[in-house]
Amino acid sequence: MNEFIITFRECLEAALIVGIIYTLLQKNNLVQQIKQMWIGVGAAVLASVVVALVLTSIKSSIGNSSVEKLVEALFMFITAGLLWYVIFWLSKHVSSRKQLEGQVDAAVAVSGWGISLLVFFAILREGFETVIFLMGSFSIVGSFSYIGFVLGMVIAILIGYLVVVQGKRLDLKKFFAGTTLLLVIFASGMIAYGTHELEEFFVKGDHLEWVGLEDKSEIARVWDVHQPKSELADNDNDFWYAYNLYGKERFTHHLHDKGNIGVFLKGFFGYNSNPNWIEFLFWLFSLFGGLKLWAKFYLKKQ
């Protein structure tokens, strides 16, 4: 689900950019510039793949588990911040036809390869954002849906083609409003997960004394439910449990944050079966603030 939303949102913006530029160049019969545009698109896609490989390599090269948790937490906070910036600022301008047409005219006037550079950096930005957001989603859930990834890309490109090239009248505002709302919730989940990883840094690095604690049992929890069990009690319904999940010989409740249902809730809503109070409050405030901004942009009277 996360992969579909992220890929659909970013690819739709990229498709609109390419579609608007292509239409403008075609109307002016700029055949050479159209070829340069496609070169820019191809180079940007390739560069995005390179960025993904480099970032993945850097992340996997961290050996210390405590430091890894700290880096993971900082990465989540930065990703959430970038996500908010993208959905509330850049997305208000990225599909502005007049602005893009002005940039295209300037690129054509300055240099024959100006179009290629314009498209390259525009698409690379979308590719970079997609990589960052998908890495954040994978870190939380621990799995990746290739079906959602490909489906989001295909549908976004199809909509971009129908809107710009075929001139179909679709209400893009509703598309962006819907995906933005889902990404607001997703960003709050990243804040919650990042805060949880900070807790892991303090625990695994034996740094609890930095926050005035001696043992992890002293960490105050909002709730602590559905913990895995080595064996089920008489009053436990085995329908709600999975055994040997992730190769661990124990019973895991489906609503545990690593259970079959809980892992989805964790990845999308930031759910945790034993959150500390700071994690819970950060999630609550970020969600409230994000929903308030969403309402300001998308529910305001026209």
C-alpha positions as a printed NumPy array, in Angstrom:
array([[  0.   ,   0.   ,   0.   ],
       [  2.751,   2.465,   0.957],
       [  4.731,   1.643,  -2.183],
       [  1.684,   2.258,  -4.378],
       [  0.851,   5.63 ,  -2.767],
       [  4.433,   6.92 ,  -2.857],
       [  5.173,   5.76 ,  -6.397],
       [  1.808,   6.926,  -7.728],
       [  2.206,  10.389,  -6.201],
       [  5.779,  11.005,  -7.338],
       [  5.359,   9.427, -10.791],
       [  2.185,  11.41 , -11.432],
       [  4.077,  14.631, -10.812],
       [  6.91 ,  13.447, -13.069],
       [  4.438,  12.376, -15.776],
       [  2.751,  15.783, -15.7  ],
       [  6.113,  17.518, -16.061],
       [  7.172,  15.383, -19.026],
       [  3.717,  15.556, -20.616],
       [  3.489,  19.357, -20.451],
       [  7.   ,  19.822, -21.856],
       [  6.404,  17.257, -24.607],
       [  3.12 ,  18.886, -25.653],
       [  4.719,  22.33 , -25.832],
       [  7.658,  21.075, -27.9  ],
       [  5.399,  19.107, -30.235],
       [  3.158,  22.118, -30.878],
       [  6.219,  24.102, -31.91 ],
       [  7.55 ,  21.199, -34.02 ],
       [ 10.827,  21.11 , -32.069],
       [ 11.828,  17.574, -33.076],
       [ 15.444,  17.817, -31.915],
       [ 14.413,  19.164, -28.524],
       [ 11.921,  16.297, -28.088],
       [ 14.782,  13.825, -28.57 ],
       [ 16.827,  15.748, -26.018],
       [ 13.898,  15.671, -23.624],
       [ 13.743,  11.85 , -23.751],
       [ 17.504,  11.689, -23.218],
       [ 17.002,  13.796, -20.089],
       [ 14.226,  11.471, -18.892],
       [ 16.368,   8.366, -19.412],
       [ 19.394,   9.919, -17.71 ],
       [ 17.273,  11.012, -14.73 ],
       [ 15.801,   7.518, -14.275],
       [ 19.3  ,   6.013, -14.422],
       [ 20.606,   8.604, -11.955],
       [ 17.708,   7.824,  -9.6  ],
       [ 18.674,   4.135,  -9.632],
       [ 22.274,   5.088,  -8.836],
       [ 21.072,   7.263,  -5.936],
       [ 19.039,   4.319,  -4.613],
       [ 22.048,   1.993,  -4.774],
       [ 24.363,   4.5  ,  -3.105],
       [ 21.964,   5.292,  -0.257],
       [ 21.235,   1.597,   0.313],
       [ 24.959,   0.839,   0.391],
       [ 25.632,   3.616,   2.896],
       [ 22.813,   2.442,   5.124],
       [ 23.898,  -1.206,   5.091],
       [ 27.547,  -0.339,   5.8  ],
       [ 26.78 ,   0.711,   9.38 ],
       [ 27.911,  -2.132,  11.636],
       [ 27.175,  -0.921,  15.157],
       [ 23.534,  -1.723,  15.998],
       [ 23.247,   1.188,  18.42 ],
       [ 24.584,   3.719,  15.911],
       [ 22.405,   2.124,  13.227],
       [ 19.311,   2.838,  15.333],
       [ 20.385,   6.461,  15.808],
       [ 20.986,   6.907,  12.079],
       [ 17.639,   5.226,  11.39 ],
       [ 15.877,   7.669,  13.73 ],
       [ 17.497,  10.722,  12.138],
       [ 16.704,   9.35 ,   8.672],
       [ 13.032,   8.965,   9.642],
       [ 12.779,  12.529,  10.966],
       [ 14.459,  13.963,   7.854],
       [ 12.259,  11.857,   5.569],
       [  9.087,  12.958,   7.366],
       [ 10.17 ,  16.593,   7.106],
       [ 10.945,  16.231,   3.412],
       [  7.628,  14.473,   2.911],
       [  5.713,  17.366,   4.471],
       [  7.681,  19.866,   2.379],
       [  6.929,  17.973,  -0.819],
       [  3.22 ,  17.431,  -0.257],
       [  2.471,  20.93 ,   1.028],
       [  4.767,  23.123,  -1.038],
       [  6.382,  21.55 ,  -4.078],
       [  3.186,  19.768,  -5.111],
       [  1.402,  23.129,  -5.298],
       [  3.801,  24.263,  -8.016],
       [  5.09 ,  21.171,  -9.789],
       [  2.202,  20.885, -12.225],
       [  1.909,  24.603, -12.942],
       [  1.701,  24.647, -16.713],
       [  2.583,  28.328, -17.154],
       [  5.64 ,  28.039, -14.921],
       [  6.91 ,  24.975, -16.785],
       [  6.265,  26.538, -20.193],
       [  8.282,  29.567, -19.14 ],
       [ 11.156,  27.329, -18.069],
       [ 10.985,  25.439, -21.373],
       [ 11.126,  28.659, -23.405],
       [ 14.14 ,  29.825, -21.412],
       [ 15.865,  26.455, -21.812],
       [ 15.351,  26.462, -25.59 ],
       [ 16.651,  30.024, -25.871],
       [ 19.776,  29.416, -23.775],
       [ 20.998,  26.112, -25.128],
       [ 20.038,  23.231, -27.362],
       [ 20.6  ,  20.875, -24.421],
       [ 18.736,  23.135, -22.011],
       [ 15.6  ,  21.02 , -22.371],
       [ 17.521,  17.869, -21.49 ],
       [ 18.968,  19.488, -18.362],
       [ 15.599,  20.921, -17.327],
       [ 13.905,  17.533, -17.577],
       [ 16.868,  15.73 , -15.997],
       [ 16.853,  17.762, -12.783],
       [ 13.05 ,  17.883, -12.579],
       [ 12.723,  14.088, -12.852],
       [ 15.8  ,  13.439, -10.686],
       [ 14.18 ,  15.401,  -7.881],
       [ 11.105,  13.199,  -8.104],
       [ 13.298,  10.103,  -8.271],
       [ 15.324,  11.156,  -5.226],
       [ 12.167,  11.776,  -3.23 ],
       [ 10.761,   8.398,  -4.276],
       [ 13.942,   6.622,  -3.163],
       [ 13.969,   8.358,   0.227],
       [ 10.281,   7.694,   0.905],
       [ 10.451,   4.047,  -0.183],
       [ 13.541,   3.464,   1.977],
       [ 11.642,   4.914,   4.919],
       [  8.692,   2.645,   4.241],
       [ 10.935,  -0.417,   3.941],
       [ 12.711,   0.416,   7.202],
       [  9.407,   0.458,   9.061],
       [  7.723,  -2.564,   7.513],
       [ 10.763,  -4.651,   6.596],
       [  9.26 ,  -5.74 ,   3.27 ],
       [  8.671,  -4.296,  -0.183],
       [  5.674,  -4.674,  -2.502],
       [  6.841,  -4.787,  -6.103],
       [  3.233,  -5.051,  -7.239],
       [  2.321,  -1.781,  -5.502],
       [  5.494,  -0.138,  -6.832],
       [  4.855,  -1.09 , -10.477],
       [  1.088,  -0.517, -10.297],
       [  1.532,   2.979,  -8.878],
       [  3.989,   3.847, -11.62 ],
       [  1.845,   2.495, -14.454],
       [ -1.38 ,   4.182, -13.307],
       [  0.403,   7.511, -12.742],
       [  1.941,   7.485, -16.226],
       [ -1.425,   6.56 , -17.754],
       [ -3.209,   9.425, -15.972],
       [ -0.463,  11.862, -16.934],
       [ -0.785,  10.792, -20.583],
       [ -4.575,  11.106, -20.586],
       [ -4.543,  14.529, -18.914],
       [ -1.742,  16.267, -20.795],
       [ -1.362,  14.531, -24.155],
       [ -4.962,  13.436, -24.733],
       [ -6.45 ,  16.485, -23.015],
       [ -8.86 ,  14.481, -20.846],
       [-10.543,  16.448, -18.076],
       [ -9.727,  14.722, -14.8  ],
       [ -9.955,  16.348, -11.39 ],
       [ -6.279,  16.195, -10.426],
       [ -6.974,  18.145,  -7.263],
       [ -8.934,  15.182,  -5.903],
       [ -6.078,  12.827,  -6.776],
       [ -3.556,  15.016,  -4.977],
       [ -5.893,  15.658,  -2.036],
       [ -6.448,  11.93 ,  -1.515],
       [ -2.81 ,  10.895,  -1.815],
       [ -1.692,  13.85 ,   0.308],
       [ -4.024,  12.825,   3.119],
       [ -2.588,   9.313,   3.082],
       [  0.98 ,  10.657,   3.024],
       [  0.213,  12.913,   6.019],
       [ -0.713,   9.808,   7.995],
       [  2.352,   8.001,   6.653],
       [  4.666,  10.875,   7.673],
       [  3.294,  10.799,  11.226],
       [  4.036,   7.086,  11.317],
       [  7.631,   7.877,  10.355],
       [  7.884,  10.33 ,  13.253],
       [  6.619,   7.648,  15.632],
       [  8.989,   5.031,  14.248],
       [ 11.945,   7.424,  14.397],
       [ 11.2  ,   8.14 ,  18.053],
       [ 10.996,   4.401,  18.736],
       [ 14.401,   3.927,  17.095],
       [ 15.821,   6.607,  19.408],
       [ 14.644,   4.469,  22.315],
       [ 16.445,   1.502,  20.753],
       [ 19.614,   3.604,  20.497],
       [ 19.505,   4.421,  24.212],
       [ 18.777,   0.795,  25.166],
       [ 21.201,  -1.029,  22.856],
       [ 23.949,   1.527,  23.382],
       [ 23.601,   1.445,  27.187],
       [ 22.887,   5.173,  27.188],
       [ 19.771,   5.124,  29.389],
       [ 21.639,   7.094,  32.059],
       [ 21.632,  10.022,  29.619],
       [ 17.893,  10.325,  30.207],
       [ 18.01 ,   9.487,  33.915],
       [ 17.065,   5.794,  33.673],
       [ 18.872,   2.651,  34.765],
       [ 16.896,  -0.084,  33.032],
       [ 14.549,  -0.262,  30.03 ],
       [ 11.784,  -1.529,  32.32 ],
       [ 11.608,   2.037,  33.693],
       [ 10.487,   3.422,  30.319],
       [  6.863,   4.519,  30.706],
       [  4.503,   2.948,  28.16 ],
       [  1.124,   4.196,  26.966],
       [  0.136,   0.554,  26.542],
       [  1.952,  -2.765,  26.276],
       [ -0.204,  -5.398,  24.607],
       [ -0.047,  -8.545,  22.48 ],
       [  3.525,  -9.485,  23.352],
       [  4.79 , -12.756,  21.773],
       [  4.466, -15.926,  23.862],
       [  6.395, -19.178,  24.011],
       [  3.096, -20.999,  24.549],
       [ -0.589, -20.079,  24.535],
       [ -2.726, -19.922,  27.65 ],
       [ -6.022, -21.796,  27.928],
       [ -8.034, -18.621,  27.3  ],
       [ -6.029, -17.62 ,  24.191],
       [ -7.74 , -18.079,  20.835],
       [ -5.186, -19.558,  18.434],
       [ -7.027, -17.859,  15.541],
       [ -5.345, -14.592,  16.569],
       [ -1.827, -16.011,  16.678],
       [  0.803, -17.059,  14.155],
       [  3.534, -19.489,  15.154],
       [  7.167, -19.295,  14.063],
       [  6.669, -15.919,  12.39 ],
       [  9.972, -14.623,  10.932],
       [ 11.624, -17.884,  12.011],
       [ 11.09 , -17.249,  15.726],
       [  9.63 , -20.227,  17.57 ],
       [  6.934, -18.386,  19.466],
       [  3.325, -17.326,  19.072],
       [  2.864, -13.792,  17.717],
       [ -0.502, -12.051,  17.964],
       [ -1.737, -10.695,  14.645],
       [ -2.146,  -7.245,  16.264],
       [  1.41 ,  -7.175,  17.586],
       [  3.428,  -4.613,  15.604],
       [  5.245,  -7.516,  13.927],
       [  2.109,  -9.602,  13.474],
       [  0.275, -10.134,  10.2  ],
       [ -2.12 ,  -7.222,  10.795],
       [  0.048,  -5.109,  13.069],
       [  2.879,  -4.854,  10.555],
       [  0.51 ,  -3.127,   8.114],
       [ -0.768,  -0.784,  10.833],
       [  2.82 ,  -0.048,  11.826],
       [  3.96 ,   0.717,   8.302],
       [  1.049,   2.951,   7.425],
       [ -0.211,   4.482,  10.679],
       [  2.892,   4.264,  12.898],
       [  1.182,   1.742,  15.191],
       [  3.239,   0.198,  17.986],
       [  2.085,  -2.437,  20.467],
       [  4.196,  -0.912,  23.255],
       [  4.878,   2.798,  22.519],
       [  6.576,   5.049,  25.032],
       [  4.873,   8.317,  25.908],
       [  7.208,  10.543,  23.898],
       [  6.678,   8.385,  20.817],
       [  2.905,   8.512,  21.243],
       [  2.788,  12.281,  21.808],
       [  5.101,  13.001,  18.853],
       [  2.86 ,  10.852,  16.639],
       [ -0.271,  12.591,  17.94 ],
       [  1.052,  16.144,  17.49 ],
       [  2.542,  15.447,  14.05 ],
       [ -0.693,  13.839,  12.874],
       [ -2.794,  16.716,  14.19 ],
       [ -0.479,  19.304,  12.611],
       [ -0.384,  17.449,   9.299],
       [ -4.168,  17.098,   9.129],
       [ -4.537,  20.788,   9.943],
       [ -2.208,  21.754,   7.086],
       [ -3.978,  19.321,   4.754],
       [ -7.341,  20.895,   5.57 ],
       [ -5.878,  24.363,   5.006],
       [ -4.655,  23.488,   1.504],
       [ -7.352,  21.148,   0.258],
       [-10.548,  22.054,   2.128],
       [-10.371,  25.812,   1.839],
       [-13.192,  27.513,  -0.022],
       [-12.456,  28.254,  -3.657]])
